[in-house]
Structure formats: structure tokens, C-alpha cells
Amino acid sequence: MEQLWRTFGNLIPIVLIVTPMLVVGWWALAVRRRGRQAAVQAYWTSGLDILIALFTLPVLYLVFVPIPGGVNNISLVPGSEVAKAFTYSSEAAVMQILGNLVLLTPLGFLVPLRTARMRSLTRVILGAALVSIAIEILQAVLGIGRISTVDDVILNTIGAFVGALLALLCLKLIGVRANENPVRATRSEGD
């Protein structure tokens, strides 16, 4: 628990400050889009855009904030950093695995809801892998005391895949086909 507080404690004031701004941004964006879209559609797409931004900010914070005294390293052997973490502490290893799985899961869930083109698991996997690779390369180049590892890429991609599976399941449950707009598909003809 102490590790969680040290990792995420700085995010609490940021979230408290940013959340009201995001709510106002959601409303303003929806109002602006109402000229081009129906009201429900404008609020739906604006809400998803704001949620994507909301989940992107902590990702950027967590992967680009320097670790004081951290060592820059690159590990290209799958499983090696996870195995090494288990030699230090099983709790730390589990936190590392879960953290990397969860990192891109919200984006894997939200992006297919927002964009019909991303309702393909192959596209989500490819997109998540590319984003994760870019993050690892930037961490290595910036020298911020983090280990750039293929384990992170694999776990981030699996997390995004799980998020996309959940999104596609939700869309299927409400009867939305892959190329349909969720708002239009769920509204009746009389609306």
C-alpha cells in the first residue's frame, strides 16, 4: 500500500484540479459539436474524447516522470525483468505486472467505442504495441531512470487487448455492429 501511495500520491491533487476542467471541457466540446452532430452524438463523442484524455494524462505521468536514483537500462529478453522482479519481492513483481497490464487497458476499451476503425482486435493490438514501443524508446532516449523492457510492451499490449475485448463485448450486447455508431444504433426510429 505504501508503494501505491508513493507512486500515485502525486496524482491526487492533479486529478482534483483537472477533473472539473475536464467536465467543463466535455460540455464545451459537446456544445461546439452540436452544430454538426445530434445532441446525444455530440455528448457521446465528446465524453469519450475527454475520457481518453483523462486516461492518457496519468499514463504520461507514470511513464515519463523521472525516478530519482533510477538506472537507465534496456531489456530485450521477454520475461527477464518480470523474473528479476520476483527475485526481489513477489509483491513488487505482481505490482509491476498488474501496473503494466492496466496501463493501456482503459485506452484499449475507450478507443474502439470512439472510433469504428479501431473495432478490430488486430488494429488495437498493433496500435497498443506501437504506443508501448514508442513509450519504451522515449524512456530510453530521455534517460529518466527507467528500464525500457520488452516485458512492458507485451503486458501493455495484453492490457489494451483485454480492454478492446470488453468494449467489443459491450457493443455486441447493445446490438452495435463493427461499423455502426453506438448512439444511432441504440436509438429507436421514433427518437
N, C-alpha and C positions, 0 to 999 in steps of 0.2 A: 504494500500500500504506500509505503514511504517513497518507493521508486516511482510510482504513478504520480504522486504529488510533485516530486522533483521534476518529472518530465512534463506534466500538463499544468502545473500550478500557475505558470505564467500566462497560460491561455485564458484563465477565468476572467481577469479584468478585460482582456481583449474581446472576449465573447460578449461580455456585459455591455461594452461600448458599441460593438459592431452590430449586434442583433437589432436594436431599434433602427439603426441606419439601414439595415437590410430590409426591414419591414416597410419603411418609407420608400426605399428603392423599388421594392416589389410593386407597391401601389403606383408609384410614378411611372414605372415601366409599363405596367398594365394600362394605365390611362393613356399613355402615349400610343400604345399598340391598338387601342380600341378603334382608332380610325381605320385600321387595316384589317382587324380581326373582330369576330364576335366577342362580346364581353367575357364569356366563360373561357373561350380560347385564349384571349389576351391574359387573363389571370392565371390560367394553367401554364402557359409557356413562360410567363414572367416568373411565376413561383418556382418552376423548375430551374430557370436560369439563376435565380437568386440562391436556391439550394445548392446548385453546382458550385457557385462562387463560395458559398458558406463552407462547403466541404473541401474546396481547393485551398483555402487560406490556411487551415491547420496542417494540411499536407506540406505546403511550402514552408511553414514554420518548423515543423518537425524534421524535415529533411535538410534544411539549409541553415538552421541556427548552429553556429559553431559549438563544439564540445570543448570546454577548457581542458587542456592537457590531453585531448584525444589524439590518437595516432592515425595519420592517413595511411591507408593500405588498400590494396586491390586484391580480391579473391575471386578467381575464375573457376574454382573447383566446386561443382554443385554439392551442397551438403556439408562442406568443410566448416563454415562459420557456425552453422547450427550445432554441429557436433562439438566444436570447440566451446560454444556457449554452455553446453551440457556438462563439460568438464569443470566449469567454474561454479555454476549453480543451475539446478534444474528449473527453479523459479524464473531466473533471468532468461533461460533458454525458451521457456514457454511464453514469457512476455515478448521476447523477440519474434517468435513465430506468430503469435496472435496479433502483435502490432503490425507486422508486415502483411498478414492476411487481411486485416481490417483497413489498412491504409487506403486502398483504392476500391474497396467494396461499395461505399456509397456512390462513387462516381460510376462504377460498373452498373449500379442499379438505376441511377438517375439519367444517364446519357441515353440509354435505349428508350426511356419514357419520353424524352425530349425530342429525339431525332430518329425518324423511321429508318434512315440509312444504317443506324447502329443497332438494329434489331437482329443482327446476325451474330451468333456466338463467335464465329471466326473473326469478324471485324472487331468485336470487343476485346478478344484475346490479343489480336495483333496491336490494336490501339493501346491497350494496357501495357503490353510488353514494351512497346516503343516509348511510352511515357516513363515507365520504370527504368529503362535503359538510359534515357536522357537524364533522369534524376541521378542515377549512379555515376554517369560520366561527369555531370556537373559537380557532384560531391568530390570526385577525384581531382578534377581540374581546380576547383576553388580551394582545396586544401583546408577544409573546415574541421578536421579531426574526426572524420567518419570513415568507416570501412565501406568501400564500394564492393559489393559482392553479388554474384550471380544468384545466391540464395534469396536476396531481397527481390530481385527481378522475378524469380519463379513464384515466390509467395505473394507478391503484389498482384501478379497476373492471375493467380488462382483466386485471390480475393475478388478481383474485378469480374472474373468469370462467374463466381457464385452470385455476386450482385446482379449480373446480367440474367442469370438463370431465374432469380427471384422476380426481376422486372418482367421477363417474358412470361413467366407463370401468372403474374398479376394481370398482365394484358390479356392473356388467354382466358383467365377466369371471368373477365368482364366482356369478353367477346370481341376483342380488338385484333384484327389481322395485322400482319407484319408491316404493311404499307399504309395502314389507316392512322388517322388522327384519333387518339383516345377520347377526346371530348366529343367529336362529331359522331363517333361510332356508338357511344353510350347514350346519346340523346335520342329521344323518340321523334317521329315525324311531326307531332303536334307542337313541339317546343319552338 
